[in-house]
Amino acid sequence: MGLLVEGEWQDRWYDTKSTGGRFVRQKASFRDWVRADDPEHPAEAGRYHLYVSYACPWAHRTLIYRKLLGLEDALSVSVVHPDMLDRGWEFRDGCEDAIHGARYLYEVYLKADPQFTGRVTVPVLWDKKKQTIVNNESSEIIRMLDEEFGVSDPNLRPEALRAEIDEINPRVYDQINNGVYKAGFATTQEAYDEAVSALFGALDWLEEHLEGKTYLVGERLTEADVRLFTTLVRFDPVYHHHFKCSRRRLRDYPNLWALTRRVYQTEGVADTVHMDHIRRHYFYSHESINPHRIVPIAPEIDFDAPVAR
């Protein structure tokens, strides 16, 4: 895992010495928007391309939206290889860049900005006509897909539920989505204890919140469920062991485990879950956590187990 510095690639891990052992995620660098009436980046079928990793929970959000909203013909995709090594995300072994034929994802960033400085992350929304990156922030990309790509009434963030969705999302992001990384990438005991305590406090909160409910907000699948799901589906197979989030398993939370299966069993969602990429990426790519790169035997988890609806 590295980054670009003024257009030059450097193999450099996160600096946790300056933050007391705490992992601090860099903010996304490209923040333009696709809008139905925007002359700069108008919402046009076939104009945009997604770069994703099947392993990455942030990129996974965009794949779920693309599937649920029926945008597969309108939005093309390139998938990086699950191994993220000394040159970052790469294309090989059947994982190809369909637009540029790049070998590494950082080459795509350099096409957008030859002097780019920052982490090279997925997802990336690329404008084929303008030949540039529009956005690399997953939470914004999914809203563009929902609200700007021909959907007059957003399917996953309806007006009636918007306030509650927007209230839940920040804590889920900070303490759960990003919380597992804060625990896994911590380099001091204090930083780890702080992160894992907040993580399980938030999981306990959601477990109680879901009592008697089918979904996080209202009685239908929403943005809040999708944003949480991409972490939950990875929890027992990866985070519980690899990131030392081991106080409890997801399956020890009846309501959260039911929600995970309910979302997984939503038509089309299972097609976006590639557990082979997920487990290979985490256990093989994070040498500082797993120096021998041994991929452990997967736990037996049945995401297709019946769940009440």
C-alpha positions in Angstrom: 0.0 0.0 0.0 1.5 3.3 -1.1 0.7 6.7 -2.4 1.5 9.2 -5.1 3.6 12.2 -4.2 3.6 14.9 -6.9 3.0 12.2 -9.5 5.6 9.8 -8.2 4.7 6.5 -6.7 6.0 5.7 -3.2 5.6 2.5 -1.3 4.6 3.9 2.1 2.3 2.6 4.7 0.1 4.8 6.9 2.0 7.0 9.4 0.6 6.1 12.8 3.6 7.3 14.8 2.4 10.9 14.5 -1.1 10.0 15.6 -0.4 8.0 18.7 -0.8 4.7 17.0 -4.2 5.6 15.5 -5.2 5.0 11.9 -6.5 8.2 10.3 -8.1 7.8 6.9 -7.3 10.3 4.2 -10.3 12.1 2.8 -11.2 11.6 -0.9 -9.5 13.9 -3.3 -11.9 14.0 -6.3 -15.2 15.5 -5.3 -17.0 16.6 -8.5 -20.6 15.4 -9.1 -22.5 13.9 -11.9 -25.9 15.7 -12.2 -28.7 15.3 -14.6 -28.5 19.0 -15.6 -24.8 19.7 -15.2 -23.0 20.5 -18.5 -19.6 19.5 -17.0 -20.5 16.0 -15.9 -24.1 15.3 -17.1 -25.8 12.0 -16.2 -25.5 10.0 -19.5 -25.8 6.3 -20.0 -22.5 4.8 -21.1 -20.4 7.9 -20.3 -19.0 6.8 -17.0 -16.8 3.9 -15.8 -16.3 2.5 -12.3 -13.0 1.2 -11.0 -13.6 -1.1 -8.1 -12.2 -3.9 -5.9 -14.5 -6.8 -5.0 -12.6 -6.9 -1.7 -13.1 -3.3 -0.7 -16.2 -2.5 1.4 -16.3 1.1 0.1 -16.3 0.0 -3.6 -18.7 -2.8 -2.8 -21.4 -0.1 -2.0 -21.2 1.2 -5.5 -21.6 -2.3 -7.0 -24.7 -3.0 -4.9 -26.2 0.3 -6.1 -25.3 -0.4 -9.7 -27.1 -3.8 -9.4 -30.2 -2.7 -7.4 -30.8 0.4 -9.6 -30.4 -1.5 -12.9 -27.5 0.5 -14.1 -25.3 -2.4 -15.3 -25.7 -1.4 -19.0 -25.4 2.3 -18.3 -22.2 2.1 -16.1 -19.2 -0.1 -17.1 -16.8 -1.5 -14.5 -13.2 -2.6 -14.2 -12.1 -4.7 -11.2 -8.6 -4.7 -9.7 -6.8 -7.8 -8.6 -7.3 -8.6 -4.9 -3.6 -8.4 -4.1 -2.6 -4.8 -3.1 1.2 -5.0 -2.8 4.1 -2.6 -3.2 2.6 -0.9 -6.3 -0.9 -0.6 -4.9 -4.0 -1.8 -6.7 -3.1 -3.6 -9.9 -4.6 -5.2 -13.0 -3.6 -8.7 -13.8 -4.8 -12.3 -14.1 -8.2 -11.6 -15.6 -8.6 -8.3 -13.8 -8.1 -5.7 -16.5 -8.5 -2.0 -17.1 -11.0 -1.9 -19.9 -10.5 1.9 -20.5 -6.8 2.6 -20.5 -5.2 -0.9 -20.3 -3.3 0.3 -17.2 -1.1 -2.0 -15.2 -1.7 -0.2 -11.9 -4.6 1.9 -10.7 -2.3 4.8 -9.9 -1.8 5.2 -13.6 -5.5 6.1 -13.9 -5.0 8.8 -11.2 -2.1 10.2 -13.1 -4.2 10.5 -16.3 -6.6 12.7 -14.3 -3.8 14.6 -12.5 -0.2 14.1 -13.5 1.0 15.8 -10.2 -1.5 14.0 -7.9 -0.5 13.6 -4.3 -2.4 11.2 -2.1 -3.6 7.6 -1.6 -4.8 5.7 -4.7 -8.2 4.2 -3.6 -11.3 2.6 -4.9 -14.0 3.2 -6.0 -13.2 5.6 -8.8 -15.9 7.2 -11.0 -14.3 8.0 -14.4 -15.7 10.3 -17.1 -14.9 8.7 -20.5 -15.7 11.9 -22.4 -13.8 14.4 -20.2 -11.0 11.8 -19.5 -10.8 12.5 -15.8 -11.8 11.2 -12.4 -15.1 12.7 -11.3 -15.2 11.4 -7.8 -13.5 8.8 -5.5 -15.7 9.1 -2.4 -18.1 6.1 -2.2 -20.8 7.8 -0.1 -21.1 10.5 -2.8 -20.9 8.1 -5.8 -23.8 6.0 -4.5 -26.0 9.1 -4.1 -25.2 10.1 -7.7 -26.2 6.7 -8.9 -29.4 6.9 -6.9 -30.4 10.5 -7.4 -28.9 11.6 -10.8 -28.9 8.6 -13.1 -32.5 8.8 -14.2 -34.2 8.2 -10.9 -36.7 11.0 -10.1 -37.5 9.7 -6.6 -34.4 8.2 -4.9 -35.0 4.5 -4.3 -32.6 4.1 -1.4 -32.8 7.5 0.3 -36.5 8.5 0.1 -37.5 11.9 1.4 -39.6 10.5 4.2 -36.7 8.5 5.6 -33.9 10.9 4.8 -33.5 12.5 8.2 -33.2 9.2 10.1 -30.8 7.8 7.5 -28.6 10.8 7.7 -28.6 10.5 11.5 -27.5 6.9 11.6 -24.9 7.1 8.9 -22.2 9.1 10.6 -21.9 6.8 13.7 -22.0 3.7 11.5 -19.2 5.1 9.3 -17.0 6.3 12.2 -17.3 3.5 14.6 -18.1 0.5 12.4 -17.2 0.9 8.7 -14.0 2.8 9.6 -13.9 1.4 13.1 -12.8 -2.1 12.0 -9.8 -0.4 10.3 -9.0 1.7 13.3 -8.8 -1.5 15.3 -6.9 -3.5 12.7 -4.4 -0.8 11.8 -3.8 0.5 15.3 -0.1 0.3 16.4 -0.5 0.9 20.1 -2.6 -0.8 22.7 -4.3 2.4 23.7 -5.4 3.1 20.1 -6.6 -0.5 19.6 -8.5 -0.5 22.9 -10.2 2.8 22.0 -11.2 1.7 18.6 -12.5 -1.8 19.5 -14.5 -0.4 22.4 -16.2 2.1 20.2 -16.8 -0.6 17.5 -18.6 -3.0 19.8 -20.4 -0.2 21.6 -21.9 0.8 18.2 -22.7 -2.8 17.3 -24.5 -3.1 20.7 -26.4 0.1 19.9 -27.5 -1.2 16.5 -28.5 -4.6 17.9 -30.9 -2.8 20.3 -32.0 -0.4 17.6 -33.0 -3.4 15.4 -35.2 -5.1 18.0 -38.6 -5.7 16.4 -37.4 -4.0 13.1 -36.8 -5.5 9.7 -34.4 -2.8 8.5 -32.4 0.1 10.1 -34.9 2.7 8.9 -38.5 2.1 8.0 -39.7 -1.1 6.6 -37.6 -1.2 3.5 -34.0 -1.5 2.3 -32.3 1.9 2.4 -28.9 3.5 2.0 -28.2 3.0 5.7 -28.6 -0.8 5.4 -26.3 -1.0 2.3 -23.6 1.1 4.0 -23.6 -1.1 7.1 -23.9 -4.4 5.1 -20.6 -4.2 3.3 -18.8 -4.2 6.7 -21.1 -6.8 8.3 -20.7 -9.3 5.5 -16.9 -9.2 6.0 -17.0 -9.2 9.8 -16.8 -12.9 10.7 -14.9 -14.0 7.6 -12.2 -11.3 8.0 -12.4 -8.6 10.6 -13.1 -10.8 13.6 -9.7 -12.5 13.2 -7.5 -10.4 11.0 -8.4 -7.0 12.5 -8.6 -8.4 16.1 -12.3 -7.4 16.4 -12.8 -10.5 18.5 -14.9 -9.6 21.4 -17.9 -11.1 19.7 -18.8 -12.5 16.3 -21.5 -11.0 14.1 -23.4 -14.2 14.5 -23.6 -13.5 18.3 -25.9 -10.5 17.4 -29.2 -12.1 16.4 -30.7 -8.9 14.9 -27.6 -7.8 13.0 -27.0 -11.3 11.7 -30.6 -11.4 10.5 -30.2 -8.0 8.8 -27.0 -9.2 7.1 -28.7 -12.3 5.7 -31.8 -10.2 4.7 -29.7 -7.8 2.7 -27.6 -10.6 1.2 -30.7 -12.4 0.1 -32.1 -9.2 -1.6 -32.3 -10.0 -5.3 -28.9 -9.2 -7.0 -26.9 -8.4 -3.8 -25.3 -11.9 -3.5 -23.9 -11.5 -7.0 -21.8 -8.6 -5.7 -20.2 -10.5 -2.9 -17.0 -12.2 -3.9 -15.6 -13.8 -0.8 -12.6 -15.2 -2.6 -11.4 -11.7 -3.4 -12.3 -10.4 0.0 -10.4 -13.0 2.0 -7.4 -13.1 -0.4 -7.0 -9.3 -0.3 -7.0 -8.8 3.5 -5.0 -11.8 4.6 -2.5 -11.5 1.7 -2.0 -7.8 1.2 -1.6 -6.6 4.8 2.0 -7.8 5.4 2.4 -5.7 8.6 -0.6 -7.6 10.2 0.0 -11.0 8.6 3.7 -11.2 7.6 3.6 -14.8 6.4 0.6 -14.1 4.2 -1.2 -17.3 5.2 -4.9 -17.2 4.3 -6.7 -19.1 7.1 -9.4 -21.6 6.5 -12.7 -19.8 6.2 -15.3 -20.2 8.9 -18.5 -21.9 7.9 -21.1 -19.2 7.4 -24.4 -19.6 5.6 -25.6 -16.2 4.4 -28.4 -18.0 2.6 -29.9 -19.4 5.9 -33.6 -18.5 6.1 -34.5 -15.2 7.7 -37.9 -13.8 8.7 -39.2 -11.1 6.4 
